[in-house]
């Protein structure tokens, strides 16, 4: 978590100074989080966005079969 906070501060907060209002920080944070989770290419998982990796994982993982006995 500490590296994510450091990345957030380095990429968004420090370059955006001085921030005019808290609303500007909140909107910029929401946009950064959207990019971080949905469009950022992550090298450790094959240079695809984290949400795409997660979707692929759940589509390819085996699902337990539910059986009933009567």
PyMOL Python script that loads the backbone (N, CA, C, O; Angstrom):
from pymol import cmd

cmd.read_pdbstr("""\
ATOM      1  N   UNK A   1       0.820  -1.186   0.000  1.00  0.00           N
ATOM      2  CA  UNK A   1       0.000   0.000   0.000  1.00  0.00           C
ATOM      3  C   UNK A   1       0.867   1.253   0.000  1.00  0.00           C
ATOM      4  O   UNK A   1       0.521   2.248  -0.638  1.00  0.00           O
ATOM      5  N   UNK A   2       1.986   1.211   0.709  1.00  0.00           N
ATOM      6  CA  UNK A   2       2.840   2.396   0.765  1.00  0.00           C
ATOM      7  C   UNK A   2       3.351   2.794  -0.614  1.00  0.00           C
ATOM      8  O   UNK A   2       3.448   3.984  -0.913  1.00  0.00           O
ATOM      9  N   UNK A   3       3.687   1.800  -1.475  1.00  0.00           N
ATOM     10  CA  UNK A   3       4.158   2.175  -2.802  1.00  0.00           C
ATOM     11  C   UNK A   3       3.063   2.784  -3.647  1.00  0.00           C
ATOM     12  O   UNK A   3       3.333   3.669  -4.459  1.00  0.00           O
ATOM     13  N   UNK A   4       1.833   2.334  -3.475  1.00  0.00           N
ATOM     14  CA  UNK A   4       0.717   2.923  -4.221  1.00  0.00           C
ATOM     15  C   UNK A   4       0.494   4.362  -3.786  1.00  0.00           C
ATOM     16  O   UNK A   4       0.256   5.231  -4.624  1.00  0.00           O
ATOM     17  N   UNK A   5       0.566   4.621  -2.502  1.00  0.00           N
ATOM     18  CA  UNK A   5       0.395   5.987  -2.010  1.00  0.00           C
ATOM     19  C   UNK A   5       1.531   6.872  -2.522  1.00  0.00           C
ATOM     20  O   UNK A   5       1.297   8.014  -2.920  1.00  0.00           O
ATOM     21  N   UNK A   6       2.750   6.355  -2.515  1.00  0.00           N
ATOM     22  CA  UNK A   6       3.887   7.107  -3.032  1.00  0.00           C
ATOM     23  C   UNK A   6       3.734   7.419  -4.514  1.00  0.00           C
ATOM     24  O   UNK A   6       4.023   8.531  -4.956  1.00  0.00           O
ATOM     25  N   UNK A   7       3.276   6.431  -5.277  1.00  0.00           N
ATOM     26  CA  UNK A   7       3.038   6.625  -6.701  1.00  0.00           C
ATOM     27  C   UNK A   7       1.962   7.675  -6.931  1.00  0.00           C
ATOM     28  O   UNK A   7       2.104   8.541  -7.794  1.00  0.00           O
ATOM     29  N   UNK A   8       0.894   7.596  -6.161  1.00  0.00           N
ATOM     30  CA  UNK A   8      -0.217   8.560  -6.240  1.00  0.00           C
ATOM     31  C   UNK A   8       0.288   9.978  -5.975  1.00  0.00           C
ATOM     32  O   UNK A   8      -0.038  10.910  -6.710  1.00  0.00           O
ATOM     33  N   UNK A   9       1.077  10.130  -4.932  1.00  0.00           N
ATOM     34  CA  UNK A   9       1.599  11.456  -4.595  1.00  0.00           C
ATOM     35  C   UNK A   9       2.555  11.962  -5.673  1.00  0.00           C
ATOM     36  O   UNK A   9       2.498  13.129  -6.064  1.00  0.00           O
ATOM     37  N   UNK A  10       3.435  11.078  -6.152  1.00  0.00           N
ATOM     38  CA  UNK A  10       4.436  11.474  -7.137  1.00  0.00           C
ATOM     39  C   UNK A  10       3.808  11.800  -8.487  1.00  0.00           C
ATOM     40  O   UNK A  10       4.199  12.771  -9.134  1.00  0.00           O
ATOM     41  N   UNK A  11       2.837  10.995  -8.917  1.00  0.00           N
ATOM     42  CA  UNK A  11       2.252  11.182 -10.242  1.00  0.00           C
ATOM     43  C   UNK A  11       1.132  12.211 -10.280  1.00  0.00           C
ATOM     44  O   UNK A  11       0.910  12.836 -11.317  1.00  0.00           O
ATOM     45  N   UNK A  12       0.433  12.395  -9.189  1.00  0.00           N
ATOM     46  CA  UNK A  12      -0.751  13.254  -9.235  1.00  0.00           C
ATOM     47  C   UNK A  12      -0.677  14.454  -8.315  1.00  0.00           C
ATOM     48  O   UNK A  12      -0.826  15.589  -8.766  1.00  0.00           O
ATOM     49  N   UNK A  13      -0.454  14.226  -7.050  1.00  0.00           N
ATOM     50  CA  UNK A  13      -0.570  15.305  -6.068  1.00  0.00           C
ATOM     51  C   UNK A  13       0.535  16.352  -6.210  1.00  0.00           C
ATOM     52  O   UNK A  13       0.245  17.545  -6.302  1.00  0.00           O
ATOM     53  N   UNK A  14       1.786  15.923  -6.228  1.00  0.00           N
ATOM     54  CA  UNK A  14       2.889  16.894  -6.286  1.00  0.00           C
ATOM     55  C   UNK A  14       2.909  17.697  -7.583  1.00  0.00           C
ATOM     56  O   UNK A  14       3.067  18.916  -7.524  1.00  0.00           O
ATOM     57  N   UNK A  15       2.755  17.070  -8.759  1.00  0.00           N
ATOM     58  CA  UNK A  15       2.773  17.861  -9.991  1.00  0.00           C
ATOM     59  C   UNK A  15       1.573  18.809 -10.124  1.00  0.00           C
ATOM     60  O   UNK A  15       1.657  19.797 -10.854  1.00  0.00           O
ATOM     61  N   UNK A  16       0.476  18.532  -9.445  1.00  0.00           N
ATOM     62  CA  UNK A  16      -0.723  19.349  -9.560  1.00  0.00           C
ATOM     63  C   UNK A  16      -0.769  20.549  -8.634  1.00  0.00           C
ATOM     64  O   UNK A  16      -1.727  21.321  -8.668  1.00  0.00           O
ATOM     65  N   UNK A  17       0.260  20.717  -7.802  1.00  0.00           N
ATOM     66  CA  UNK A  17       0.267  21.816  -6.838  1.00  0.00           C
ATOM     67  C   UNK A  17       0.351  23.154  -7.542  1.00  0.00           C
ATOM     68  O   UNK A  17       0.951  23.226  -8.615  1.00  0.00           O
ATOM     69  N   UNK A  18      -0.190  24.165  -7.022  1.00  0.00           N
ATOM     70  CA  UNK A  18      -1.082  24.208  -5.861  1.00  0.00           C
ATOM     71  C   UNK A  18      -2.516  23.843  -6.272  1.00  0.00           C
ATOM     72  O   UNK A  18      -3.018  24.306  -7.297  1.00  0.00           O
ATOM     73  N   UNK A  19      -3.146  23.026  -5.473  1.00  0.00           N
ATOM     74  CA  UNK A  19      -4.534  22.640  -5.719  1.00  0.00           C
ATOM     75  C   UNK A  19      -5.436  23.781  -5.243  1.00  0.00           C
ATOM     76  O   UNK A  19      -5.237  24.325  -4.156  1.00  0.00           O
ATOM     77  N   UNK A  20      -6.413  24.134  -6.049  1.00  0.00           N
ATOM     78  CA  UNK A  20      -7.288  25.258  -5.703  1.00  0.00           C
ATOM     79  C   UNK A  20      -8.299  24.902  -4.623  1.00  0.00           C
ATOM     80  O   UNK A  20      -8.491  25.651  -3.666  1.00  0.00           O
ATOM     81  N   UNK A  21      -8.943  23.746  -4.787  1.00  0.00           N
ATOM     82  CA  UNK A  21      -9.963  23.349  -3.806  1.00  0.00           C
ATOM     83  C   UNK A  21      -9.873  21.849  -3.560  1.00  0.00           C
ATOM     84  O   UNK A  21      -9.234  21.114  -4.314  1.00  0.00           O
ATOM     85  N   UNK A  22     -10.513  21.423  -2.514  1.00  0.00           N
ATOM     86  CA  UNK A  22     -10.596  20.001  -2.207  1.00  0.00           C
ATOM     87  C   UNK A  22     -11.334  19.259  -3.320  1.00  0.00           C
ATOM     88  O   UNK A  22     -11.007  18.112  -3.623  1.00  0.00           O
ATOM     89  N   UNK A  23     -12.313  19.900  -3.919  1.00  0.00           N
ATOM     90  CA  UNK A  23     -13.059  19.275  -5.026  1.00  0.00           C
ATOM     91  C   UNK A  23     -12.146  18.926  -6.193  1.00  0.00           C
ATOM     92  O   UNK A  23     -12.320  17.884  -6.826  1.00  0.00           O
ATOM     93  N   UNK A  24     -11.172  19.790  -6.485  1.00  0.00           N
ATOM     94  CA  UNK A  24     -10.223  19.499  -7.556  1.00  0.00           C
ATOM     95  C   UNK A  24      -9.392  18.259  -7.225  1.00  0.00           C
ATOM     96  O   UNK A  24      -9.143  17.422  -8.092  1.00  0.00           O
ATOM     97  N   UNK A  25      -8.972  18.149  -5.986  1.00  0.00           N
ATOM     98  CA  UNK A  25      -8.185  16.979  -5.556  1.00  0.00           C
ATOM     99  C   UNK A  25      -9.042  15.715  -5.632  1.00  0.00           C
ATOM    100  O   UNK A  25      -8.573  14.672  -6.088  1.00  0.00           O
ATOM    101  N   UNK A  26     -10.285  15.806  -5.191  1.00  0.00           N
ATOM    102  CA  UNK A  26     -11.171  14.632  -5.209  1.00  0.00           C
ATOM    103  C   UNK A  26     -11.428  14.157  -6.627  1.00  0.00           C
ATOM    104  O   UNK A  26     -11.380  12.955  -6.887  1.00  0.00           O
ATOM    105  N   UNK A  27     -11.699  15.066  -7.548  1.00  0.00           N
ATOM    106  CA  UNK A  27     -11.956  14.685  -8.939  1.00  0.00           C
ATOM    107  C   UNK A  27     -10.697  14.097  -9.575  1.00  0.00           C
ATOM    108  O   UNK A  27     -10.765  13.071 -10.252  1.00  0.00           O
ATOM    109  N   UNK A  28      -9.560  14.736  -9.363  1.00  0.00           N
ATOM    110  CA  UNK A  28      -8.304  14.222  -9.918  1.00  0.00           C
ATOM    111  C   UNK A  28      -7.982  12.843  -9.345  1.00  0.00           C
ATOM    112  O   UNK A  28      -7.478  11.978 -10.061  1.00  0.00           O
ATOM    113  N   UNK A  29      -8.266  12.635  -8.070  1.00  0.00           N
ATOM    114  CA  UNK A  29      -8.030  11.339  -7.434  1.00  0.00           C
ATOM    115  C   UNK A  29      -8.920  10.262  -8.050  1.00  0.00           C
ATOM    116  O   UNK A  29      -8.451   9.161  -8.337  1.00  0.00           O
ATOM    117  N   UNK A  30     -10.184  10.570  -8.252  1.00  0.00           N
ATOM    118  CA  UNK A  30     -11.107   9.604  -8.864  1.00  0.00           C
ATOM    119  C   UNK A  30     -10.644   9.233 -10.275  1.00  0.00           C
ATOM    120  O   UNK A  30     -10.700   8.066 -10.662  1.00  0.00           O
ATOM    121  N   UNK A  31     -10.191  10.218 -11.033  1.00  0.00           N
ATOM    122  CA  UNK A  31      -9.704   9.944 -12.385  1.00  0.00           C
ATOM    123  C   UNK A  31      -8.430   9.104 -12.356  1.00  0.00           C
ATOM    124  O   UNK A  31      -8.259   8.205 -13.179  1.00  0.00           O
ATOM    125  N   UNK A  32      -7.533   9.395 -11.406  1.00  0.00           N
ATOM    126  CA  UNK A  32      -6.288   8.639 -11.297  1.00  0.00           C
ATOM    127  C   UNK A  32      -6.573   7.192 -10.909  1.00  0.00           C
ATOM    128  O   UNK A  32      -5.968   6.274 -11.462  1.00  0.00           O
ATOM    129  N   UNK A  33      -7.481   6.980  -9.972  1.00  0.00           N
ATOM    130  CA  UNK A  33      -7.830   5.621  -9.548  1.00  0.00           C
ATOM    131  C   UNK A  33      -8.465   4.845 -10.693  1.00  0.00           C
ATOM    132  O   UNK A  33      -8.189   3.658 -10.868  1.00  0.00           O
ATOM    133  N   UNK A  34      -9.315   5.509 -11.477  1.00  0.00           N
ATOM    134  CA  UNK A  34      -9.912   4.854 -12.640  1.00  0.00           C
ATOM    135  C   UNK A  34      -8.819   4.404 -13.610  1.00  0.00           C
ATOM    136  O   UNK A  34      -8.842   3.273 -14.095  1.00  0.00           O
ATOM    137  N   UNK A  35      -7.865   5.292 -13.891  1.00  0.00           N
ATOM    138  CA  UNK A  35      -6.752   4.931 -14.776  1.00  0.00           C
ATOM    139  C   UNK A  35      -5.942   3.782 -14.168  1.00  0.00           C
ATOM    140  O   UNK A  35      -5.617   2.818 -14.861  1.00  0.00           O
ATOM    141  N   UNK A  36      -5.618   3.881 -12.882  1.00  0.00           N
ATOM    142  CA  UNK A  36      -4.776   2.899 -12.208  1.00  0.00           C
ATOM    143  C   UNK A  36      -5.390   1.502 -12.252  1.00  0.00           C
ATOM    144  O   UNK A  36      -4.675   0.513 -12.408  1.00  0.00           O
ATOM    145  N   UNK A  37      -6.695   1.421 -12.117  1.00  0.00           N
ATOM    146  CA  UNK A  37      -7.361   0.112 -12.070  1.00  0.00           C
ATOM    147  C   UNK A  37      -7.797  -0.404 -13.442  1.00  0.00           C
ATOM    148  O   UNK A  37      -7.849  -1.616 -13.650  1.00  0.00           O
ATOM    149  N   UNK A  38      -8.108   0.486 -14.375  1.00  0.00           N
ATOM    150  CA  UNK A  38      -8.733   0.053 -15.621  1.00  0.00           C
ATOM    151  C   UNK A  38      -7.898   0.212 -16.889  1.00  0.00           C
ATOM    152  O   UNK A  38      -8.151  -0.494 -17.865  1.00  0.00           O
ATOM    153  N   UNK A  39      -6.924   1.101 -16.913  1.00  0.00           N
ATOM    154  CA  UNK A  39      -6.176   1.326 -18.152  1.00  0.00           C
ATOM    155  C   UNK A  39      -4.667   1.164 -18.015  1.00  0.00           C
ATOM    156  O   UNK A  39      -3.975   1.023 -19.024  1.00  0.00           O
ATOM    157  N   UNK A  40      -4.149   1.179 -16.814  1.00  0.00           N
ATOM    158  CA  UNK A  40      -2.695   1.062 -16.586  1.00  0.00           C
ATOM    159  C   UNK A  40      -2.232  -0.325 -17.007  1.00  0.00           C
ATOM    160  O   UNK A  40      -2.837  -1.329 -16.631  1.00  0.00           O
ATOM    161  N   UNK A  41      -1.159  -0.378 -17.788  1.00  0.00           N
ATOM    162  CA  UNK A  41      -0.594  -1.661 -18.194  1.00  0.00           C
ATOM    163  C   UNK A  41       0.380  -2.120 -17.121  1.00  0.00           C
ATOM    164  O   UNK A  41       1.330  -1.413 -16.785  1.00  0.00           O
ATOM    165  N   UNK A  42       0.139  -3.302 -16.592  1.00  0.00           N
ATOM    166  CA  UNK A  42       0.917  -3.822 -15.477  1.00  0.00           C
ATOM    167  C   UNK A  42       1.887  -4.885 -15.991  1.00  0.00           C
ATOM    168  O   UNK A  42       1.464  -5.912 -16.521  1.00  0.00           O
ATOM    169  N   UNK A  43       3.183  -4.636 -15.833  1.00  0.00           N
ATOM    170  CA  UNK A  43       4.200  -5.531 -16.363  1.00  0.00           C
ATOM    171  C   UNK A  43       4.230  -6.917 -15.751  1.00  0.00           C
ATOM    172  O   UNK A  43       4.571  -7.882 -16.434  1.00  0.00           O
ATOM    173  N   UNK A  44       3.885  -7.036 -14.499  1.00  0.00           N
ATOM    174  CA  UNK A  44       3.950  -8.341 -13.822  1.00  0.00           C
ATOM    175  C   UNK A  44       2.831  -9.289 -14.251  1.00  0.00           C
ATOM    176  O   UNK A  44       2.893 -10.482 -13.957  1.00  0.00           O
ATOM    177  N   UNK A  45       1.832  -8.790 -14.926  1.00  0.00           N
ATOM    178  CA  UNK A  45       0.697  -9.638 -15.324  1.00  0.00           C
ATOM    179  C   UNK A  45       0.516  -9.652 -16.846  1.00  0.00           C
ATOM    180  O   UNK A  45      -0.591  -9.861 -17.341  1.00  0.00           O
ATOM    181  N   UNK A  46       1.603  -9.432 -17.579  1.00  0.00           N
ATOM    182  CA  UNK A  46       1.548  -9.550 -19.028  1.00  0.00           C
ATOM    183  C   UNK A  46       1.209  -8.265 -19.769  1.00  0.00           C
ATOM    184  O   UNK A  46       0.719  -8.309 -20.897  1.00  0.00           O
ATOM    185  N   UNK A  47       1.462  -7.139 -19.152  1.00  0.00           N
ATOM    186  CA  UNK A  47       1.209  -5.826 -19.764  1.00  0.00           C
ATOM    187  C   UNK A  47      -0.248  -5.644 -20.179  1.00  0.00           C
ATOM    188  O   UNK A  47      -0.554  -5.177 -21.276  1.00  0.00           O
ATOM    189  N   UNK A  48      -1.128  -6.027 -19.271  1.00  0.00           N
ATOM    190  CA  UNK A  48      -2.556  -5.774 -19.453  1.00  0.00           C
ATOM    191  C   UNK A  48      -3.074  -5.064 -18.202  1.00  0.00           C
ATOM    192  O   UNK A  48      -2.448  -5.142 -17.145  1.00  0.00           O
ATOM    193  N   UNK A  49      -4.204  -4.376 -18.312  1.00  0.00           N
ATOM    194  CA  UNK A  49      -4.762  -3.698 -17.135  1.00  0.00           C
ATOM    195  C   UNK A  49      -5.199  -4.712 -16.062  1.00  0.00           C
ATOM    196  O   UNK A  49      -5.603  -5.827 -16.390  1.00  0.00           O
ATOM    197  N   UNK A  50      -5.116  -4.321 -14.793  1.00  0.00           N
ATOM    198  CA  UNK A  50      -5.506  -5.231 -13.711  1.00  0.00           C
ATOM    199  C   UNK A  50      -6.934  -5.771 -13.831  1.00  0.00           C
ATOM    200  O   UNK A  50      -7.163  -6.946 -13.543  1.00  0.00           O
ATOM    201  N   UNK A  51      -7.890  -4.954 -14.245  1.00  0.00           N
ATOM    202  CA  UNK A  51      -9.268  -5.459 -14.341  1.00  0.00           C
ATOM    203  C   UNK A  51      -9.405  -6.494 -15.447  1.00  0.00           C
ATOM    204  O   UNK A  51     -10.188  -7.436 -15.324  1.00  0.00           O
ATOM    205  N   UNK A  52      -8.645  -6.323 -16.533  1.00  0.00           N
ATOM    206  CA  UNK A  52      -8.681  -7.324 -17.609  1.00  0.00           C
ATOM    207  C   UNK A  52      -8.091  -8.640 -17.124  1.00  0.00           C
ATOM    208  O   UNK A  52      -8.615  -9.710 -17.436  1.00  0.00           O
ATOM    209  N   UNK A  53      -7.009  -8.567 -16.364  1.00  0.00           N
ATOM    210  CA  UNK A  53      -6.403  -9.764 -15.801  1.00  0.00           C
ATOM    211  C   UNK A  53      -7.380 -10.482 -14.870  1.00  0.00           C
ATOM    212  O   UNK A  53      -7.524 -11.703 -14.925  1.00  0.00           O
ATOM    213  N   UNK A  54      -8.044  -9.710 -14.020  1.00  0.00           N
ATOM    214  CA  UNK A  54      -9.003 -10.300 -13.090  1.00  0.00           C
ATOM    215  C   UNK A  54     -10.158 -10.960 -13.837  1.00  0.00           C
ATOM    216  O   UNK A  54     -10.581 -12.059 -13.478  1.00  0.00           O
ATOM    217  N   UNK A  55     -10.669 -10.302 -14.868  1.00  0.00           N
ATOM    218  CA  UNK A  55     -11.752 -10.876 -15.667  1.00  0.00           C
ATOM    219  C   UNK A  55     -11.309 -12.177 -16.308  1.00  0.00           C
ATOM    220  O   UNK A  55     -12.025 -13.177 -16.259  1.00  0.00           O
ATOM    221  N   UNK A  56     -10.113 -12.163 -16.918  1.00  0.00           N
ATOM    222  CA  UNK A  56      -9.589 -13.385 -17.539  1.00  0.00           C
ATOM    223  C   UNK A  56      -9.419 -14.506 -16.519  1.00  0.00           C
ATOM    224  O   UNK A  56      -9.699 -15.666 -16.821  1.00  0.00           O
ATOM    225  N   UNK A  57      -8.968 -14.173 -15.332  1.00  0.00           N
ATOM    226  CA  UNK A  57      -8.780 -15.174 -14.283  1.00  0.00           C
ATOM    227  C   UNK A  57     -10.101 -15.865 -13.952  1.00  0.00           C
ATOM    228  O   UNK A  57     -10.171 -17.093 -13.896  1.00  0.00           O
ATOM    229  N   UNK A  58     -11.139 -15.074 -13.735  1.00  0.00           N
ATOM    230  CA  UNK A  58     -12.424 -15.666 -13.364  1.00  0.00           C
ATOM    231  C   UNK A  58     -13.081 -16.418 -14.516  1.00  0.00           C
ATOM    232  O   UNK A  58     -13.830 -17.367 -14.284  1.00  0.00           O
ATOM    233  N   UNK A  59     -12.815 -16.009 -15.749  1.00  0.00           N
ATOM    234  CA  UNK A  59     -13.373 -16.727 -16.897  1.00  0.00           C
ATOM    235  C   UNK A  59     -12.692 -18.070 -17.112  1.00  0.00           C
ATOM    236  O   UNK A  59     -13.318 -19.012 -17.598  1.00  0.00           O
ATOM    237  N   UNK A  60     -11.417 -18.167 -16.755  1.00  0.00           N
ATOM    238  CA  UNK A  60     -10.677 -19.404 -17.009  1.00  0.00           C
ATOM    239  C   UNK A  60     -10.542 -20.313 -15.790  1.00  0.00           C
ATOM    240  O   UNK A  60     -10.137 -21.469 -15.918  1.00  0.00           O
ATOM    241  N   UNK A  61     -10.877 -19.800 -14.626  1.00  0.00           N
ATOM    242  CA  UNK A  61     -10.742 -20.659 -13.443  1.00  0.00           C
ATOM    243  C   UNK A  61     -11.874 -21.676 -13.415  1.00  0.00           C
ATOM    244  O   UNK A  61     -12.970 -21.432 -13.919  1.00  0.00           O
ATOM    245  N   UNK A  62     -11.582 -22.807 -12.820  1.00  0.00           N
ATOM    246  CA  UNK A  62     -12.604 -23.835 -12.743  1.00  0.00           C
ATOM    247  C   UNK A  62     -13.612 -23.484 -11.658  1.00  0.00           C
ATOM    248  O   UNK A  62     -13.254 -23.021 -10.575  1.00  0.00           O
ATOM    249  N   UNK A  63     -14.831 -23.709 -11.965  1.00  0.00           N
ATOM    250  CA  UNK A  63     -15.887 -23.422 -11.021  1.00  0.00           C
ATOM    251  C   UNK A  63     -16.332 -24.731 -10.362  1.00  0.00           C
ATOM    252  O   UNK A  63     -16.515 -25.738 -11.046  1.00  0.00           O
ATOM    253  N   UNK A  64     -16.504 -24.719  -9.058  1.00  0.00           N
ATOM    254  CA  UNK A  64     -16.945 -25.956  -8.399  1.00  0.00           C
ATOM    255  C   UNK A  64     -18.362 -26.326  -8.827  1.00  0.00           C
ATOM    256  O   UNK A  64     -19.232 -25.469  -8.981  1.00  0.00           O
ATOM    257  N   UNK A  65     -18.561 -27.598  -9.010  1.00  0.00           N
ATOM    258  CA  UNK A  65     -19.877 -28.091  -9.386  1.00  0.00           C
ATOM    259  C   UNK A  65     -20.720 -28.308  -8.144  1.00  0.00           C
ATOM    260  O   UNK A  65     -20.264 -28.888  -7.159  1.00  0.00           O
ATOM    261  N   UNK A  66     -21.930 -27.845  -8.203  1.00  0.00           N
ATOM    262  CA  UNK A  66     -22.855 -28.056  -7.086  1.00  0.00           C
ATOM    263  C   UNK A  66     -23.654 -29.326  -7.391  1.00  0.00           C
ATOM    264  O   UNK A  66     -24.279 -29.453  -8.443  1.00  0.00           O
ATOM    265  N   UNK A  67     -23.613 -30.249  -6.447  1.00  0.00           N
ATOM    266  CA  UNK A  67     -24.389 -31.483  -6.639  1.00  0.00           C
ATOM    267  C   UNK A  67     -25.338 -31.641  -5.461  1.00  0.00           C
ATOM    268  O   UNK A  67     -25.050 -31.226  -4.339  1.00  0.00           O
ATOM    269  N   UNK A  68     -26.452 -32.239  -5.747  1.00  0.00           N
ATOM    270  CA  UNK A  68     -27.415 -32.516  -4.683  1.00  0.00           C
ATOM    271  C   UNK A  68     -27.664 -34.011  -4.648  1.00  0.00           C
ATOM    272  O   UNK A  68     -27.627 -34.694  -5.671  1.00  0.00           O
ATOM    273  N   UNK A  69     -27.912 -34.487  -3.473  1.00  0.00           N
ATOM    274  CA  UNK A  69     -28.238 -35.905  -3.339  1.00  0.00           C
ATOM    275  C   UNK A  69     -29.666 -36.006  -2.834  1.00  0.00           C
ATOM    276  O   UNK A  69     -30.090 -35.251  -1.959  1.00  0.00           O
ATOM    277  N   UNK A  70     -30.377 -36.927  -3.386  1.00  0.00           N
ATOM    278  CA  UNK A  70     -31.759 -37.088  -2.930  1.00  0.00           C
ATOM    279  C   UNK A  70     -32.000 -38.462  -2.372  1.00  0.00           C
ATOM    280  O   UNK A  70     -33.112 -38.768  -1.943  1.00  0.00           O
TER     281      UNK A  70
END
""", "prot")
cmd.dss("prot")
cmd.show_as("cartoon", "prot")
cmd.util.cbc("prot")
cmd.orient("prot")
